[in-house]
Amino acid sequence: MTWLWLAVGLVVLTAGAEVLVRGAVGLAAAARISPLVIGLTVVAFGTSAPELVVSVRATLTGQPEIAVGNVVGSNIFNVLVILGLAALIVPLRVDQQLVRLDVPLLIVVSLVVFAMCLGGRLDQFEGGILAAALVAYTVWLVRKSRRENSAAVLGEYATEFAEQTPSTPRRTLVFLTLVAAGLVMLVLGADLFVDAAITVARGWGLSEMVIGLTLVAAGTSLPEVATSLVAACKGERDIAVGNVVGSNLFNLMGVLGLAGLITPGGIPIGAEAVAQDLPVMVLVAVACLPVFLIGHAIERWEGVVLLAFYGLYTTALICEAQGREQTLQLVTQAAWVLGPLAVTAYVVTLVRQLRVRAA
C-alpha cells in the first residue's frame, strides 16, 4: 500500500502542475505581469506550499531536523535536479533580471541564513526578519513588473500572449480557479508522497536529518519538478526557471522564516547541518550565477553536470548514514574529479563567448 500511495501522489502532483501552469500563464496575460514574475511569485510560492506545511508541522511536533533538512535539501534539489531535468528537455533561456537581481539575492539570503544558523539555533526574531524580507521582496517585484515598459518585456508580451483573447472578469476568475485547484492538488499529492516516503525511509534505518535532506526534500519539491518540466515542455521557460529561483527564496525567507517565527525558542540547528549541508546549499546557490551568466542560458550539458552533482551528493549522504566508508570515499573522489572538470568547461565556454562578443 505504501508504494501505491507513492504512485497516487505522483499522479496528483503531475495533474496539479498542469492545472497550475495553465492558470498562471492566463493570469500573467490578464494582469500584464511578465511570466518571469509569475514564476517567481504565484507559481514559486504555490509549489513551495508543501515545504511550508511539512516544515511547520515538523517543528511543532518536535522534529526540527526534518524541518531544516526539508528546506536545505529542497533548495539543493531544486537547482541541481529541476534545472538539470528541465535543461535536458529544452535549453533554458535565462532572463537578465535573474542574473542581475534574483540569483544574487538568492546567494545573499543563503549566506544570511547560514550566518544565522552558525550559533546552532534560528531564533524567533531571525525568523521574523526572514518572513518580513519575503513580503518586502514580493511587493517590490510585483510593483516593478507592473511599471515595466521596456522593449524586451513588451516584445515578450507580444510573443507569448498574442494568441490570448482580451481579458474579462470571467476569464480572470477561471484562471484564479485553475491556480487554486492546482495548488490544492499539489499540496495533497505532495502530502501523500511524503508520508509514504518517510515510512519507506524509516524502514531503511535512515536518520530524520537524512530523511529531510533526501526523501522529504525531493517529495516536497515534486510540485516544482512537475511545474517546471510542464512549463519547459510548453515553452514557458521563464516560468520554469523563475519557479526554481523563486521557490528557493520562498523556502529560505518564507518556510524557514515562518517556522522559526512560530516555534517557541526558535529552531535548533544540528552541528552536522552547519558543518556540511548548509555550506552545500550556499555553494549550489553561488554556482547558479556562473551557470546563468554563460550565454544567459542553461544548456543540456550543464543540465547533465547538475544532475551528476546531485547524484554524488545524495549517494554521499546515504553512504555516510549507513556507514559505508569505502563507497563514501569513492563518491568523494568522483566529486573532486568532476568539480574541476565542470569549472574548466564553464571557464572555456565563457572565454569563447567573450571572444565572439569582442569580435
Contacts in CASP RR format, 6 or more apart in sequence:
PFRMAT RR
TARGET T0000
AUTHOR 0000-0000-0000
METHOD contacts of the structure
MODEL  1
MTWLWLAVGLVVLTAGAEVLVRGAVGLAAAARISPLVIGLTVVAFGTSAP
ELVVSVRATLTGQPEIAVGNVVGSNIFNVLVILGLAALIVPLRVDQQLVR
LDVPLLIVVSLVVFAMCLGGRLDQFEGGILAAALVAYTVWLVRKSRRENS
AAVLGEYATEFAEQTPSTPRRTLVFLTLVAAGLVMLVLGADLFVDAAITV
ARGWGLSEMVIGLTLVAAGTSLPEVATSLVAACKGERDIAVGNVVGSNLF
NLMGVLGLAGLITPGGIPIGAEAVAQDLPVMVLVAVACLPVFLIGHAIER
WEGVVLLAFYGLYTTALICEAQGREQTLQLVTQAAWVLGPLAVTAYVVTL
VRQLRVRAA
2 196 0 8 1.000
2 199 0 8 1.000
2 200 0 8 1.000
3 196 0 8 1.000
5 192 0 8 1.000
5 193 0 8 1.000
5 195 0 8 1.000
5 196 0 8 1.000
6 192 0 8 1.000
6 193 0 8 1.000
6 196 0 8 1.000
6 197 0 8 1.000
6 200 0 8 1.000
8 189 0 8 1.000
8 192 0 8 1.000
9 188 0 8 1.000
9 189 0 8 1.000
9 190 0 8 1.000
9 192 0 8 1.000
9 193 0 8 1.000
9 196 0 8 1.000
10 189 0 8 1.000
10 193 0 8 1.000
10 222 0 8 1.000
12 185 0 8 1.000
12 186 0 8 1.000
12 188 0 8 1.000
12 189 0 8 1.000
12 192 0 8 1.000
13 185 0 8 1.000
13 186 0 8 1.000
13 189 0 8 1.000
13 190 0 8 1.000
13 193 0 8 1.000
13 222 0 8 1.000
13 223 0 8 1.000
13 226 0 8 1.000
14 226 0 8 1.000
14 230 0 8 1.000
15 185 0 8 1.000
16 181 0 8 1.000
16 182 0 8 1.000
16 185 0 8 1.000
16 186 0 8 1.000
16 223 0 8 1.000
16 226 0 8 1.000
17 47 0 8 1.000
17 182 0 8 1.000
17 186 0 8 1.000
17 223 0 8 1.000
17 226 0 8 1.000
17 227 0 8 1.000
17 229 0 8 1.000
17 230 0 8 1.000
18 226 0 8 1.000
18 230 0 8 1.000
19 178 0 8 1.000
19 179 0 8 1.000
19 181 0 8 1.000
19 182 0 8 1.000
19 185 0 8 1.000
20 43 0 8 1.000
20 46 0 8 1.000
20 47 0 8 1.000
20 178 0 8 1.000
20 179 0 8 1.000
20 182 0 8 1.000
20 183 0 8 1.000
20 185 0 8 1.000
20 186 0 8 1.000
20 227 0 8 1.000
21 43 0 8 1.000
21 227 0 8 1.000
21 230 0 8 1.000
21 231 0 8 1.000
21 234 0 8 1.000
21 236 0 8 1.000
21 239 0 8 1.000
22 175 0 8 1.000
22 178 0 8 1.000
23 175 0 8 1.000
23 176 0 8 1.000
23 178 0 8 1.000
23 179 0 8 1.000
24 38 0 8 1.000
24 39 0 8 1.000
24 42 0 8 1.000
24 43 0 8 1.000
24 175 0 8 1.000
24 179 0 8 1.000
24 239 0 8 1.000
25 35 0 8 1.000
25 38 0 8 1.000
25 160 0 8 1.000
25 234 0 8 1.000
25 236 0 8 1.000
25 239 0 8 1.000
26 164 0 8 1.000
26 171 0 8 1.000
26 175 0 8 1.000
27 33 0 8 1.000
27 38 0 8 1.000
27 42 0 8 1.000
27 172 0 8 1.000
27 175 0 8 1.000
27 176 0 8 1.000
27 179 0 8 1.000
28 34 0 8 1.000
28 35 0 8 1.000
28 37 0 8 1.000
28 38 0 8 1.000
28 160 0 8 1.000
28 161 0 8 1.000
29 157 0 8 1.000
29 160 0 8 1.000
29 161 0 8 1.000
29 164 0 8 1.000
29 167 0 8 1.000
30 167 0 8 1.000
30 171 0 8 1.000
30 172 0 8 1.000
30 175 0 8 1.000
31 146 0 8 1.000
32 146 0 8 1.000
32 157 0 8 1.000
33 142 0 8 1.000
33 145 0 8 1.000
33 146 0 8 1.000
34 145 0 8 1.000
34 148 0 8 1.000
34 153 0 8 1.000
34 156 0 8 1.000
34 157 0 8 1.000
34 238 0 8 1.000
35 156 0 8 1.000
35 160 0 8 1.000
35 236 0 8 1.000
35 238 0 8 1.000
35 239 0 8 1.000
36 95 0 8 1.000
36 97 0 8 1.000
36 98 0 8 1.000
36 238 0 8 1.000
36 239 0 8 1.000
36 241 0 8 1.000
36 242 0 8 1.000
37 141 0 8 1.000
37 142 0 8 1.000
37 145 0 8 1.000
38 239 0 8 1.000
39 238 0 8 1.000
39 239 0 8 1.000
39 242 0 8 1.000
39 243 0 8 1.000
39 246 0 8 1.000
40 102 0 8 1.000
40 141 0 8 1.000
40 242 0 8 1.000
40 243 0 8 1.000
40 245 0 8 1.000
40 246 0 8 1.000
40 249 0 8 1.000
41 138 0 8 1.000
41 141 0 8 1.000
41 142 0 8 1.000
41 246 0 8 1.000
42 179 0 8 1.000
43 227 0 8 1.000
43 231 0 8 1.000
43 239 0 8 1.000
43 242 0 8 1.000
43 243 0 8 1.000
44 224 0 8 1.000
44 242 0 8 1.000
44 243 0 8 1.000
44 244 0 8 1.000
44 245 0 8 1.000
44 246 0 8 1.000
44 247 0 8 1.000
44 249 0 8 1.000
44 250 0 8 1.000
45 138 0 8 1.000
45 246 0 8 1.000
45 247 0 8 1.000
45 250 0 8 1.000
46 183 0 8 1.000
46 186 0 8 1.000
46 223 0 8 1.000
47 186 0 8 1.000
47 223 0 8 1.000
47 224 0 8 1.000
47 227 0 8 1.000
47 243 0 8 1.000
47 247 0 8 1.000
48 74 0 8 1.000
48 223 0 8 1.000
48 224 0 8 1.000
48 247 0 8 1.000
48 250 0 8 1.000
48 251 0 8 1.000
48 255 0 8 1.000
49 183 0 8 1.000
49 186 0 8 1.000
49 187 0 8 1.000
49 190 0 8 1.000
49 223 0 8 1.000
50 186 0 8 1.000
50 187 0 8 1.000
50 190 0 8 1.000
50 191 0 8 1.000
50 194 0 8 1.000
50 219 0 8 1.000
50 220 0 8 1.000
50 222 0 8 1.000
50 223 0 8 1.000
51 70 0 8 1.000
51 71 0 8 1.000
51 74 0 8 1.000
51 220 0 8 1.000
51 221 0 8 1.000
51 250 0 8 1.000
51 251 0 8 1.000
51 255 0 8 1.000
52 254 0 8 1.000
52 255 0 8 1.000
52 258 0 8 1.000
53 187 0 8 1.000
53 191 0 8 1.000
54 66 0 8 1.000
54 67 0 8 1.000
54 70 0 8 1.000
54 190 0 8 1.000
54 194 0 8 1.000
54 216 0 8 1.000
54 220 0 8 1.000
55 66 0 8 1.000
55 67 0 8 1.000
55 70 0 8 1.000
55 71 0 8 1.000
55 255 0 8 1.000
55 256 0 8 1.000
55 259 0 8 1.000
56 67 0 8 1.000
56 255 0 8 1.000
56 258 0 8 1.000
56 259 0 8 1.000
56 262 0 8 1.000
58 64 0 8 1.000
58 66 0 8 1.000
58 67 0 8 1.000
58 70 0 8 1.000
58 259 0 8 1.000
59 67 0 8 1.000
59 259 0 8 1.000
59 260 0 8 1.000
59 262 0 8 1.000
59 263 0 8 1.000
59 267 0 8 1.000
60 262 0 8 1.000
60 263 0 8 1.000
63 208 0 8 1.000
64 263 0 8 1.000
64 267 0 8 1.000
64 268 0 8 1.000
64 269 0 8 1.000
65 207 0 8 1.000
65 208 0 8 1.000
65 209 0 8 1.000
65 212 0 8 1.000
65 270 0 8 1.000
65 273 0 8 1.000
66 208 0 8 1.000
66 209 0 8 1.000
66 211 0 8 1.000
66 212 0 8 1.000
66 216 0 8 1.000
67 256 0 8 1.000
67 259 0 8 1.000
67 267 0 8 1.000
68 209 0 8 1.000
68 256 0 8 1.000
68 267 0 8 1.000
68 269 0 8 1.000
68 270 0 8 1.000
68 273 0 8 1.000
69 209 0 8 1.000
69 212 0 8 1.000
69 213 0 8 1.000
69 216 0 8 1.000
69 217 0 8 1.000
69 273 0 8 1.000
69 277 0 8 1.000
70 212 0 8 1.000
70 216 0 8 1.000
70 217 0 8 1.000
70 220 0 8 1.000
70 255 0 8 1.000
71 251 0 8 1.000
71 252 0 8 1.000
71 255 0 8 1.000
71 256 0 8 1.000
72 213 0 8 1.000
72 217 0 8 1.000
72 273 0 8 1.000
72 277 0 8 1.000
72 278 0 8 1.000
72 280 0 8 1.000
72 281 0 8 1.000
73 212 0 8 1.000
73 213 0 8 1.000
73 214 0 8 1.000
73 217 0 8 1.000
73 277 0 8 1.000
73 281 0 8 1.000
74 217 0 8 1.000
74 220 0 8 1.000
74 221 0 8 1.000
74 224 0 8 1.000
74 247 0 8 1.000
74 248 0 8 1.000
74 251 0 8 1.000
75 110 0 8 1.000
75 248 0 8 1.000
75 251 0 8 1.000
75 252 0 8 1.000
75 281 0 8 1.000
75 284 0 8 1.000
75 285 0 8 1.000
76 213 0 8 1.000
76 217 0 8 1.000
76 277 0 8 1.000
76 280 0 8 1.000
76 281 0 8 1.000
76 284 0 8 1.000
76 310 0 8 1.000
76 313 0 8 1.000
77 217 0 8 1.000
77 218 0 8 1.000
77 221 0 8 1.000
77 310 0 8 1.000
78 221 0 8 1.000
78 224 0 8 1.000
78 244 0 8 1.000
78 247 0 8 1.000
78 248 0 8 1.000
78 251 0 8 1.000
79 244 0 8 1.000
79 248 0 8 1.000
79 284 0 8 1.000
79 285 0 8 1.000
79 287 0 8 1.000
79 288 0 8 1.000
79 306 0 8 1.000
80 284 0 8 1.000
80 306 0 8 1.000
80 307 0 8 1.000
80 309 0 8 1.000
80 310 0 8 1.000
80 313 0 8 1.000
81 218 0 8 1.000
81 221 0 8 1.000
81 225 0 8 1.000
81 306 0 8 1.000
81 307 0 8 1.000
81 310 0 8 1.000
82 221 0 8 1.000
82 224 0 8 1.000
82 225 0 8 1.000
82 228 0 8 1.000
82 229 0 8 1.000
82 243 0 8 1.000
82 244 0 8 1.000
83 92 0 8 1.000
83 228 0 8 1.000
83 241 0 8 1.000
83 244 0 8 1.000
83 298 0 8 1.000
83 303 0 8 1.000
83 306 0 8 1.000
84 298 0 8 1.000
84 302 0 8 1.000
84 303 0 8 1.000
84 304 0 8 1.000
84 306 0 8 1.000
84 307 0 8 1.000
85 225 0 8 1.000
85 228 0 8 1.000
85 229 0 8 1.000
85 303 0 8 1.000
85 307 0 8 1.000
86 92 0 8 1.000
86 228 0 8 1.000
86 229 0 8 1.000
86 231 0 8 1.000
86 232 0 8 1.000
86 240 0 8 1.000
86 241 0 8 1.000
86 298 0 8 1.000
87 298 0 8 1.000
87 299 0 8 1.000
87 300 0 8 1.000
87 302 0 8 1.000
87 303 0 8 1.000
87 306 0 8 1.000
88 300 0 8 1.000
88 303 0 8 1.000
88 304 0 8 1.000
88 307 0 8 1.000
89 229 0 8 1.000
89 232 0 8 1.000
89 233 0 8 1.000
90 232 0 8 1.000
90 233 0 8 1.000
90 235 0 8 1.000
90 237 0 8 1.000
91 297 0 8 1.000
91 298 0 8 1.000
91 299 0 8 1.000
91 300 0 8 1.000
92 232 0 8 1.000
92 237 0 8 1.000
92 240 0 8 1.000
92 241 0 8 1.000
92 297 0 8 1.000
92 298 0 8 1.000
93 237 0 8 1.000
93 238 0 8 1.000
93 241 0 8 1.000
93 296 0 8 1.000
93 297 0 8 1.000
94 241 0 8 1.000
94 292 0 8 1.000
94 295 0 8 1.000
94 296 0 8 1.000
94 297 0 8 1.000
94 298 0 8 1.000
95 238 0 8 1.000
95 241 0 8 1.000
95 242 0 8 1.000
95 296 0 8 1.000
96 296 0 8 1.000
98 241 0 8 1.000
98 242 0 8 1.000
98 245 0 8 1.000
98 292 0 8 1.000
99 289 0 8 1.000
99 292 0 8 1.000
99 293 0 8 1.000
99 296 0 8 1.000
102 242 0 8 1.000
102 245 0 8 1.000
102 246 0 8 1.000
102 249 0 8 1.000
103 245 0 8 1.000
103 285 0 8 1.000
103 288 0 8 1.000
103 289 0 8 1.000
103 292 0 8 1.000
104 289 0 8 1.000
105 137 0 8 1.000
105 249 0 8 1.000
106 245 0 8 1.000
106 246 0 8 1.000
106 248 0 8 1.000
106 249 0 8 1.000
106 252 0 8 1.000
106 285 0 8 1.000
106 288 0 8 1.000
107 282 0 8 1.000
107 285 0 8 1.000
107 286 0 8 1.000
107 288 0 8 1.000
107 289 0 8 1.000
109 130 0 8 1.000
109 133 0 8 1.000
109 249 0 8 1.000
109 252 0 8 1.000
109 253 0 8 1.000
110 252 0 8 1.000
110 281 0 8 1.000
110 282 0 8 1.000
110 285 0 8 1.000
110 286 0 8 1.000
111 282 0 8 1.000
113 122 0 8 1.000
113 130 0 8 1.000
113 252 0 8 1.000
113 256 0 8 1.000
113 278 0 8 1.000
114 274 0 8 1.000
114 278 0 8 1.000
114 279 0 8 1.000
114 281 0 8 1.000
114 282 0 8 1.000
116 122 0 8 1.000
116 126 0 8 1.000
117 269 0 8 1.000
117 273 0 8 1.000
117 274 0 8 1.000
117 278 0 8 1.000
118 274 0 8 1.000
119 269 0 8 1.000
119 274 0 8 1.000
120 268 0 8 1.000
120 269 0 8 1.000
120 270 0 8 1.000
120 271 0 8 1.000
120 274 0 8 1.000
121 265 0 8 1.000
121 266 0 8 1.000
121 267 0 8 1.000
121 268 0 8 1.000
121 269 0 8 1.000
122 256 0 8 1.000
122 257 0 8 1.000
122 260 0 8 1.000
122 266 0 8 1.000
122 267 0 8 1.000
122 269 0 8 1.000
123 260 0 8 1.000
123 265 0 8 1.000
123 266 0 8 1.000
124 260 0 8 1.000
124 261 0 8 1.000
124 262 0 8 1.000
124 263 0 8 1.000
124 264 0 8 1.000
124 265 0 8 1.000
124 266 0 8 1.000
126 257 0 8 1.000
126 260 0 8 1.000
127 256 0 8 1.000
127 257 0 8 1.000
127 258 0 8 1.000
127 259 0 8 1.000
127 260 0 8 1.000
127 261 0 8 1.000
127 266 0 8 1.000
128 257 0 8 1.000
128 260 0 8 1.000
128 261 0 8 1.000
130 252 0 8 1.000
130 253 0 8 1.000
130 254 0 8 1.000
130 256 0 8 1.000
130 257 0 8 1.000
131 253 0 8 1.000
131 254 0 8 1.000
131 257 0 8 1.000
131 258 0 8 1.000
131 261 0 8 1.000
133 253 0 8 1.000
134 249 0 8 1.000
134 250 0 8 1.000
134 253 0 8 1.000
134 254 0 8 1.000
134 257 0 8 1.000
137 249 0 8 1.000
137 253 0 8 1.000
156 238 0 8 1.000
160 236 0 8 1.000
165 171 0 8 1.000
186 223 0 8 1.000
186 226 0 8 1.000
186 227 0 8 1.000
189 222 0 8 1.000
190 219 0 8 1.000
190 220 0 8 1.000
190 222 0 8 1.000
190 223 0 8 1.000
193 219 0 8 1.000
193 222 0 8 1.000
194 215 0 8 1.000
194 216 0 8 1.000
194 219 0 8 1.000
194 220 0 8 1.000
197 211 0 8 1.000
197 215 0 8 1.000
197 216 0 8 1.000
197 218 0 8 1.000
197 219 0 8 1.000
198 211 0 8 1.000
198 215 0 8 1.000
198 216 0 8 1.000
200 215 0 8 1.000
201 210 0 8 1.000
201 211 0 8 1.000
201 214 0 8 1.000
201 215 0 8 1.000
202 211 0 8 1.000
205 321 0 8 1.000
205 322 0 8 1.000
206 214 0 8 1.000
206 215 0 8 1.000
206 318 0 8 1.000
206 321 0 8 1.000
206 322 0 8 1.000
207 321 0 8 1.000
209 270 0 8 1.000
209 272 0 8 1.000
209 273 0 8 1.000
209 277 0 8 1.000
210 317 0 8 1.000
210 318 0 8 1.000
210 321 0 8 1.000
213 277 0 8 1.000
213 317 0 8 1.000
214 314 0 8 1.000
214 317 0 8 1.000
214 318 0 8 1.000
221 247 0 8 1.000
224 243 0 8 1.000
224 244 0 8 1.000
224 247 0 8 1.000
227 239 0 8 1.000
227 240 0 8 1.000
227 243 0 8 1.000
228 239 0 8 1.000
228 240 0 8 1.000
228 241 0 8 1.000
228 243 0 8 1.000
228 244 0 8 1.000
229 240 0 8 1.000
231 237 0 8 1.000
231 239 0 8 1.000
231 240 0 8 1.000
231 243 0 8 1.000
232 240 0 8 1.000
241 298 0 8 1.000
245 288 0 8 1.000
248 285 0 8 1.000
256 267 0 8 1.000
259 267 0 8 1.000
260 266 0 8 1.000
260 267 0 8 1.000
269 278 0 8 1.000
280 313 0 8 1.000
290 346 0 8 1.000
290 350 0 8 1.000
291 298 0 8 1.000
291 302 0 8 1.000
291 306 0 8 1.000
291 346 0 8 1.000
292 298 0 8 1.000
293 350 0 8 1.000
294 302 0 8 1.000
294 346 0 8 1.000
294 349 0 8 1.000
294 350 0 8 1.000
294 353 0 8 1.000
295 353 0 8 1.000
301 345 0 8 1.000
305 338 0 8 1.000
305 342 0 8 1.000
305 345 0 8 1.000
308 338 0 8 1.000
309 335 0 8 1.000
309 338 0 8 1.000
309 339 0 8 1.000
309 342 0 8 1.000
312 331 0 8 1.000
312 334 0 8 1.000
312 335 0 8 1.000
312 338 0 8 1.000
315 327 0 8 1.000
315 331 0 8 1.000
316 328 0 8 1.000
316 331 0 8 1.000
316 332 0 8 1.000
316 335 0 8 1.000
318 324 0 8 1.000
319 325 0 8 1.000
319 327 0 8 1.000
319 328 0 8 1.000
319 331 0 8 1.000
320 328 0 8 1.000
END
